[in-house]
């Protein structure tokens, strides 16, 4: 026996139309309680009574409510206890329990499954501000939000995420969980591609044809794209599986803007003229990030901050991640960066002329001193910033004659090291204040003898002096900042920046 060939999308539409017509004919013929089998017309009176083929109505699934299980997981979706286990969706608007539209055109009518229980997968925090070496704006996922330096979480348009949840919660929660990706990342892609826009319907323009067939290898590319356009279930499943594909994970590493770039452009690559400098359709990453944060905002309050600062950790040996492995979580009012010789984004120029990562997209000069030849420091700073597209820092030491600020042009931040040597923490704090704070303060937590209590006190004191939009420098070497010592710094930063 020959195998039956798979129906094409066009053939499926024809079959649906034929089935609808046949159903109408059968109802007109058999639905009368009198047993009259005379052929009638649906919706009209027959010789023994009248019949109707209007679709049955019933309760719909409430998918607008959300819950949270911890500070960084906001993906849980709850359902109304009286809801029907399935919802028929045909238009992308709130379901009324009826199927509408011409079955021969547009997305096919589908039954949306009940949303999955629980919170789903949470994306990991990123352990530094970074720009993927693309020389665009820096970002960091911290406290569950995707944050830019000195900024509140950016959100999508009002009502967009509520529509996303209403239209797709059943599919998103089940398919994201099955693919082991966050529900927020799938909702963000739906929103960024216009599937949640007000007054528009599902189009299925979610991923490239190459990625569609990568997770649906039995389909030709054209058939795969057509299937995505017709079936929400297929489209959402394909989207989730693409985000969770091994090759995709290797490219985006669950980093939010990179996930957006992969879905929107088909790959993660530098390029584009917007602030991200990631190759993607114009505005796509902005929409993706805004929607991602908006999903968290459904169940979490936005950070309430007295100020927003960047903590710049210089030349560290090791640093635990806030909110991970027992370390106190951050409050969303500050971000942090690792300026290290192991971080290829940073070109680090030393006073002795040695350079780490000459192709870095940001730079730091370490360091100026009145014990140095001033012309050597000047030449070193000017040379360090050459051909580097991003921001630059200069570290300044005080060895008895102040903190020498020898070059200002092209320097975004001067950090004043307010410790007199390797074993001091902040012993020059009062002197720094008396000299008018000639640079952002940098404290030293690099010695194992520096206790958690000392770290908390020094962090609070220095942070209190940093203005909104400012920087706090932290030097960590040779001892890593771990466990209770790291928690002490995080807790002090939270207290300093909370509203």
C-alpha positions as CSV (number, residue, x, y, z in Angstrom):
1,X,0.0,0.0,0.0
2,X,1.3,3.5,-0.9
3,X,1.8,5.9,2.0
4,X,-0.7,8.7,2.1
5,X,1.0,12.0,1.3
6,X,0.9,14.8,3.9
7,X,-1.6,17.5,3.2
8,X,-0.2,20.8,2.1
9,X,-1.5,23.9,3.9
10,X,-3.7,24.9,0.9
11,X,-5.2,21.4,0.8
12,X,-5.9,21.6,4.5
13,X,-7.9,24.8,4.0
14,X,-10.0,23.1,1.3
15,X,-10.6,20.1,3.6
16,X,-11.7,22.4,6.4
17,X,-14.1,24.2,4.1
18,X,-15.6,20.9,2.9
19,X,-15.9,19.6,6.4
20,X,-17.7,22.7,7.4
21,X,-20.2,22.4,4.5
22,X,-20.8,18.7,5.2
23,X,-21.4,19.5,8.9
24,X,-24.0,22.1,7.9
25,X,-25.8,19.7,5.6
26,X,-25.8,16.9,8.2
27,X,-27.2,19.2,10.9
28,X,-30.0,20.3,8.5
29,X,-30.8,16.7,7.8
30,X,-30.7,15.1,11.3
31,X,-30.9,17.6,14.0
32,X,-34.7,17.8,14.3
33,X,-36.0,16.1,17.4
34,X,-39.1,14.9,15.5
35,X,-37.1,12.3,13.6
36,X,-37.9,14.0,10.3
37,X,-35.1,13.2,7.9
38,X,-36.1,15.6,5.2
39,X,-33.1,17.6,3.9
40,X,-33.3,21.1,5.2
41,X,-31.1,24.3,5.2
42,X,-29.2,25.3,8.2
43,X,-30.7,28.2,10.0
44,X,-34.1,28.0,8.2
45,X,-37.4,26.5,9.0
46,X,-38.3,23.0,7.8
47,X,-41.7,21.2,7.5
48,X,-41.5,19.8,11.0
49,X,-39.5,22.5,12.9
50,X,-36.4,24.7,12.7
51,X,-32.7,24.0,13.2
52,X,-29.6,26.1,13.7
53,X,-25.8,25.6,13.3
54,X,-24.6,28.4,15.5
55,X,-21.4,27.3,17.3
56,X,-21.9,26.3,21.0
57,X,-20.8,28.9,23.5
58,X,-19.2,28.3,26.9
59,X,-16.8,29.5,29.5
60,X,-13.4,30.7,28.3
61,X,-9.9,30.4,29.8
62,X,-8.8,33.3,31.9
63,X,-5.1,33.7,31.2
64,X,-4.5,37.3,32.3
65,X,-3.5,36.5,35.9
66,X,0.1,36.0,36.8
67,X,1.9,34.9,39.9
68,X,5.6,34.8,40.9
69,X,7.6,32.3,42.9
70,X,10.7,34.3,43.7
71,X,12.4,37.6,43.0
72,X,13.7,36.6,39.6
73,X,11.0,34.3,38.3
74,X,7.9,36.0,36.9
75,X,6.7,33.4,34.4
76,X,3.9,31.7,36.3
77,X,0.4,31.9,34.7
78,X,-2.8,30.9,36.6
79,X,-6.2,29.9,35.2
80,X,-9.7,30.5,36.5
81,X,-11.0,27.5,38.4
82,X,-14.2,27.5,36.3
83,X,-12.4,27.8,32.9
84,X,-12.9,25.4,30.1
85,X,-9.8,23.3,29.5
86,X,-9.5,24.5,26.0
87,X,-10.3,27.7,24.2
88,X,-11.1,28.0,20.5
89,X,-9.0,30.9,19.0
90,X,-9.6,32.3,15.5
91,X,-9.0,36.0,15.6
92,X,-6.4,36.8,18.2
93,X,-8.9,38.9,20.1
94,X,-10.4,37.8,23.5
95,X,-12.3,34.5,22.9
96,X,-16.0,34.5,23.0
97,X,-16.4,30.8,22.7
98,X,-17.4,30.9,19.0
99,X,-15.5,30.3,15.9
100,X,-15.6,33.1,13.3
101,X,-14.2,34.0,10.0
102,X,-13.9,32.2,6.7
103,X,-12.3,28.7,7.2
104,X,-10.7,29.0,3.8
105,X,-8.6,32.0,4.6
106,X,-6.4,33.3,7.5
107,X,-5.3,31.3,10.6
108,X,-7.1,28.1,11.1
109,X,-9.4,27.8,14.2
110,X,-7.6,26.1,17.0
111,X,-8.2,25.1,20.6
112,X,-5.8,26.7,23.0
113,X,-4.7,24.4,25.8
114,X,-4.9,25.3,29.4
115,X,-1.8,27.2,30.6
116,X,0.9,25.1,32.3
117,X,1.2,25.4,36.0
118,X,4.2,26.8,37.8
119,X,6.7,29.6,36.9
120,X,8.6,27.9,34.1
121,X,12.3,28.5,33.3
122,X,14.1,31.6,34.5
123,X,16.9,33.1,32.4
124,X,20.2,33.4,34.3
125,X,21.6,36.8,35.4
126,X,24.5,38.2,33.5
127,X,27.6,38.8,35.6
128,X,28.7,42.1,34.1
129,X,27.5,45.0,31.9
130,X,28.5,44.2,28.4
131,X,27.8,44.9,24.7
132,X,28.8,41.6,23.1
133,X,31.9,43.3,21.7
134,X,29.6,45.2,19.3
135,X,30.4,48.7,20.7
136,X,26.8,49.5,21.4
137,X,25.0,50.2,24.6
138,X,25.8,48.0,27.6
139,X,23.2,45.8,29.3
140,X,22.8,43.4,32.1
141,X,20.1,41.1,33.4
142,X,20.0,41.6,37.2
143,X,17.1,41.2,39.7
144,X,15.1,39.7,36.8
145,X,15.1,42.9,34.8
146,X,17.1,43.6,31.6
147,X,18.8,46.9,32.6
148,X,20.9,49.5,30.9
149,X,23.3,51.6,32.9
150,X,21.7,54.3,35.1
151,X,18.2,53.5,33.8
152,X,14.9,52.1,34.9
153,X,13.7,49.0,33.2
154,X,12.4,49.8,29.7
155,X,8.8,48.5,29.1
156,X,6.7,47.8,26.0
157,X,3.6,49.7,25.1
158,X,0.7,49.7,27.7
159,X,-1.5,46.6,27.2
160,X,0.8,44.8,24.8
161,X,1.9,42.1,27.2
162,X,-1.7,41.6,28.5
163,X,-2.8,40.9,25.0
164,X,0.1,38.5,24.5
165,X,-0.9,36.5,27.5
166,X,-4.6,36.6,26.6
167,X,-3.9,35.4,23.1
168,X,-1.1,32.8,23.6
169,X,-0.8,31.8,27.3
170,X,-1.8,28.2,26.7
171,X,0.7,27.6,23.9
172,X,3.5,29.7,25.3
173,X,3.5,28.2,28.8
174,X,3.4,24.6,27.6
175,X,5.8,25.0,24.7
176,X,8.4,27.2,26.5
177,X,8.5,24.7,29.4
178,X,8.9,21.8,27.0
179,X,11.7,23.5,25.2
180,X,13.4,24.5,28.5
181,X,13.3,28.2,27.7
182,X,11.8,31.1,29.6
183,X,8.2,32.0,28.9
184,X,9.3,35.7,28.9
185,X,11.6,35.0,26.0
186,X,8.8,33.5,23.9
187,X,6.3,36.2,24.8
188,X,9.0,38.8,23.9
189,X,9.4,37.4,20.4
190,X,5.7,37.3,19.8
191,X,5.4,41.0,20.8
192,X,8.5,42.1,18.9
193,X,7.2,40.5,15.7
194,X,3.8,42.2,16.0
195,X,1.7,39.2,17.1
196,X,0.3,41.1,20.1
197,X,-0.4,44.4,18.4
198,X,-3.8,46.0,19.1
199,X,-6.2,45.6,16.2
200,X,-4.1,43.0,14.3
201,X,-4.2,39.3,14.1
202,X,-1.6,36.5,14.2
203,X,0.6,36.4,11.1
204,X,3.1,33.7,12.1
205,X,6.1,35.8,11.0
206,X,8.2,34.5,13.9
207,X,11.5,33.0,12.7
208,X,13.4,32.6,9.5
209,X,12.8,29.7,7.2
210,X,16.2,28.2,7.9
211,X,15.4,28.1,11.6
212,X,11.9,26.8,11.0
213,X,13.2,23.8,9.1
214,X,16.0,23.3,11.6
215,X,13.4,22.3,14.3
216,X,10.9,20.8,11.7
217,X,13.3,18.9,9.4
218,X,10.6,16.9,7.6
219,X,9.1,20.1,6.1
220,X,10.3,22.1,3.2
221,X,11.1,25.7,4.0
222,X,8.1,27.1,2.2
223,X,5.8,24.6,3.8
224,X,7.3,25.3,7.2
225,X,6.7,29.1,6.9
226,X,3.2,28.5,5.6
227,X,2.4,26.2,8.6
228,X,3.7,28.9,11.0
229,X,1.4,31.4,9.3
230,X,-1.7,29.1,9.6
231,X,-1.3,27.6,13.0
232,X,-0.6,29.4,16.3
233,X,0.2,26.1,17.9
234,X,2.8,25.2,15.3
235,X,4.2,28.8,15.3
236,X,4.6,29.0,19.1
237,X,6.1,25.5,19.3
238,X,8.5,26.3,16.5
239,X,9.6,29.6,18.2
240,X,10.2,27.9,21.5
241,X,12.1,25.1,20.0
242,X,14.3,27.5,18.0
243,X,15.2,29.4,21.2
244,X,16.0,26.1,22.9
245,X,17.9,24.6,20.0
246,X,21.5,23.7,20.9
247,X,23.0,25.9,18.2
248,X,20.8,28.8,19.2
249,X,21.8,28.4,22.9
250,X,25.4,28.4,21.9
251,X,24.8,31.7,20.1
252,X,22.6,33.6,22.6
253,X,23.5,31.9,25.9
254,X,20.0,33.0,27.3
255,X,21.2,36.6,27.1
256,X,18.1,38.7,26.4
257,X,19.1,41.1,23.6
258,X,21.0,38.2,21.9
259,X,17.9,36.0,22.0
260,X,16.1,38.9,20.3
261,X,18.8,39.2,17.6
262,X,18.8,35.5,16.9
263,X,15.0,35.3,16.5
264,X,14.7,38.6,14.6
265,X,17.7,38.3,12.3
266,X,18.4,34.5,12.3
267,X,21.8,34.9,13.9
268,X,23.7,36.8,16.5
269,X,26.0,39.3,14.9
270,X,27.2,42.8,15.3
271,X,25.8,45.4,12.9
272,X,22.9,47.7,12.6
273,X,22.7,51.5,13.2
274,X,20.7,51.5,16.5
275,X,22.1,51.7,20.0
276,X,22.5,48.0,20.4
277,X,24.7,47.6,17.3
278,X,23.3,44.1,16.8
279,X,22.1,43.0,13.4
280,X,18.3,42.9,13.6
281,X,15.3,44.6,12.0
282,X,15.0,48.2,12.9
283,X,13.5,48.6,16.4
284,X,13.3,44.8,17.0
285,X,15.7,44.6,19.9
286,X,14.0,47.6,21.6
287,X,10.6,45.8,21.3
288,X,12.0,42.5,22.4
289,X,13.6,43.9,25.6
290,X,10.6,46.1,26.4
291,X,8.3,43.1,26.1
292,X,10.6,40.9,28.2
293,X,10.5,43.5,31.0
294,X,6.8,44.0,30.6
295,X,6.2,40.3,31.3
296,X,8.0,40.6,34.6
297,X,6.1,43.7,35.4
298,X,2.9,41.8,35.2
299,X,3.8,40.2,38.6
300,X,6.6,42.4,40.0
301,X,6.8,46.0,41.1
302,X,9.3,48.2,39.2
303,X,12.4,49.0,41.3
304,X,11.8,52.1,43.5
305,X,15.2,53.9,43.5
306,X,16.6,57.0,45.2
307,X,19.3,56.9,42.6
308,X,20.8,54.6,39.9
309,X,24.5,54.0,39.8
310,X,27.1,51.7,38.1
311,X,29.5,49.7,40.3
312,X,32.7,49.4,38.4
313,X,34.9,46.5,39.7
314,X,38.5,46.9,38.7
315,X,41.1,44.2,37.9
316,X,39.3,41.7,40.0
317,X,40.3,38.1,40.7
318,X,36.8,36.8,41.4
319,X,33.3,38.1,42.2
320,X,30.1,36.2,43.1
321,X,26.9,36.9,41.3
322,X,24.1,38.7,43.3
323,X,21.1,36.5,44.0
324,X,23.0,33.3,43.2
325,X,24.3,30.5,45.5
326,X,23.1,32.3,48.7
327,X,24.4,35.7,47.8
328,X,22.0,38.6,48.6
329,X,20.1,39.7,45.5
330,X,20.4,43.1,43.9
331,X,17.4,45.6,44.0
332,X,17.4,46.7,40.4
333,X,18.8,50.2,41.2
334,X,22.4,49.5,40.3
335,X,24.3,47.5,37.7
336,X,27.9,46.4,37.8
337,X,30.8,45.8,35.4
338,X,34.0,43.8,35.6
339,X,36.9,45.7,34.1
340,X,39.4,42.9,34.0
341,X,42.3,41.6,32.0
342,X,40.2,38.5,31.4
343,X,37.4,40.5,29.9
344,X,38.0,41.0,26.1
345,X,35.6,44.0,25.9
346,X,38.1,46.1,27.9
347,X,41.4,47.4,26.6
348,X,43.5,47.9,29.8
349,X,46.6,50.1,29.5
350,X,49.1,50.1,32.3
351,X,51.5,52.8,33.3
352,X,54.5,50.6,32.3
353,X,53.2,50.4,28.7
354,X,51.7,46.9,28.8
355,X,48.3,46.5,27.2
356,X,45.6,43.8,27.6
357,X,43.1,43.3,24.7
358,X,44.2,45.9,22.3
359,X,41.0,45.3,20.3
360,X,38.7,46.0,23.2
361,X,35.7,48.3,22.7
362,X,36.1,50.2,26.0
363,X,39.3,51.2,27.7
364,X,40.9,51.9,31.1
365,X,44.2,53.4,32.1
366,X,45.8,52.1,35.3
367,X,46.9,54.5,36.8
368,X,48.1,58.1,37.2
369,X,50.2,59.2,40.2
370,X,52.3,62.2,41.2
371,X,55.2,59.8,41.5
372,X,54.9,59.2,37.7
373,X,56.3,61.4,34.9
374,X,53.3,63.5,34.0
375,X,54.1,63.3,30.2
376,X,54.2,59.5,30.4
377,X,50.8,59.4,31.9
378,X,49.4,61.9,29.4
379,X,50.8,59.9,26.4
380,X,49.6,56.7,27.8
381,X,46.0,57.9,28.2
382,X,45.9,59.4,24.8
383,X,47.3,56.3,23.2
384,X,44.9,54.0,25.1
385,X,41.8,55.7,23.8
386,X,42.9,55.7,20.2
387,X,40.5,53.8,17.9
388,X,38.4,52.5,20.8
389,X,34.7,53.3,20.1
390,X,33.4,53.0,23.7
391,X,33.9,54.8,27.0
392,X,37.1,55.2,28.9
393,X,38.2,55.4,32.5
394,X,41.3,56.6,34.3
395,X,42.3,55.4,37.7
396,X,44.1,57.9,39.9
397,X,46.2,57.3,43.0
398,X,47.1,59.7,45.7
399,X,50.7,59.2,47.0
400,X,50.9,62.4,49.0
401,X,50.2,65.1,46.4
402,X,46.6,64.6,45.4
403,X,44.9,62.7,42.6
404,X,46.4,63.8,39.3
405,X,43.8,64.3,36.5
406,X,46.2,64.8,33.7
407,X,43.9,64.3,30.7
408,X,40.1,65.0,30.6
409,X,39.3,64.9,26.9
410,X,37.8,61.5,25.9
411,X,37.6,60.3,29.5
412,X,34.2,59.4,30.7
413,X,35.1,58.7,34.4
414,X,38.0,59.5,36.6
415,X,38.2,57.1,39.6
416,X,40.0,58.4,42.7
417,X,41.5,55.4,44.6
418,X,40.7,56.5,48.2
419,X,43.1,53.9,49.7
420,X,46.7,54.5,50.4
421,X,48.0,51.0,49.6
422,X,47.1,47.3,49.2
423,X,46.1,46.8,52.8
424,X,44.0,49.9,53.2
425,X,40.2,50.0,52.4
426,X,39.2,53.7,52.3
427,X,41.7,55.5,54.6
428,X,41.8,58.5,52.3
429,X,38.0,59.1,52.3
430,X,38.2,62.3,54.4
431,X,41.0,63.7,52.4
432,X,39.1,62.9,49.2
433,X,36.1,64.8,50.6
434,X,38.2,67.7,51.7
435,X,39.7,68.1,48.2
436,X,36.3,68.3,46.6
437,X,35.9,64.7,45.5
438,X,38.2,64.9,42.5
439,X,36.8,61.8,40.8
440,X,34.4,59.0,41.6
441,X,35.4,57.1,44.8
442,X,37.1,53.7,44.5
443,X,37.5,51.4,47.6
444,X,39.6,48.4,48.1
445,X,38.1,45.0,49.1
446,X,41.0,42.8,47.8
447,X,42.4,41.5,51.1
448,X,41.1,38.4,52.9
449,X,41.4,40.3,56.2
450,X,38.8,42.8,55.1
451,X,35.6,41.6,56.9
452,X,32.0,41.7,55.8
453,X,31.3,44.4,58.4
454,X,34.1,46.5,57.1
455,X,32.9,46.0,53.5
456,X,29.4,47.0,54.4
457,X,30.5,50.2,56.2
458,X,32.9,51.3,53.4
459,X,30.4,50.6,50.7
460,X,27.6,52.5,52.4
461,X,29.9,55.5,53.1
462,X,31.3,55.7,49.6
463,X,27.9,55.0,47.9
464,X,26.3,57.8,49.8
465,X,28.6,60.2,48.1
466,X,27.8,59.0,44.6
467,X,25.2,61.0,42.7
468,X,22.4,59.6,40.6
469,X,23.9,58.6,37.3
470,X,27.3,58.2,39.0
471,X,29.9,55.4,39.5
472,X,31.3,53.6,42.5
473,X,34.7,51.9,42.0
474,X,35.7,48.7,43.8
475,X,39.2,47.2,43.6
476,X,39.2,43.4,44.2
477,X,42.7,41.8,44.2
478,X,44.1,39.3,45.2
479,X,41.3,37.9,47.3
480,X,38.0,37.2,45.5
481,X,34.8,38.8,46.8
482,X,32.6,35.8,47.7
483,X,29.7,34.7,49.9
484,X,29.2,36.8,53.0
485,X,31.7,39.4,51.9
486,X,29.9,39.8,48.6
487,X,26.5,39.8,50.3
488,X,27.7,42.6,52.6
489,X,28.5,44.8,49.6
490,X,25.3,44.0,47.8
491,X,23.1,44.7,50.9
492,X,24.9,48.1,51.4
493,X,24.4,49.0,47.8
494,X,20.7,48.1,48.0
495,X,20.3,50.2,51.2
496,X,22.1,53.1,49.5
497,X,20.0,53.2,46.4
498,X,16.5,52.1,47.6
499,X,13.9,54.8,47.7
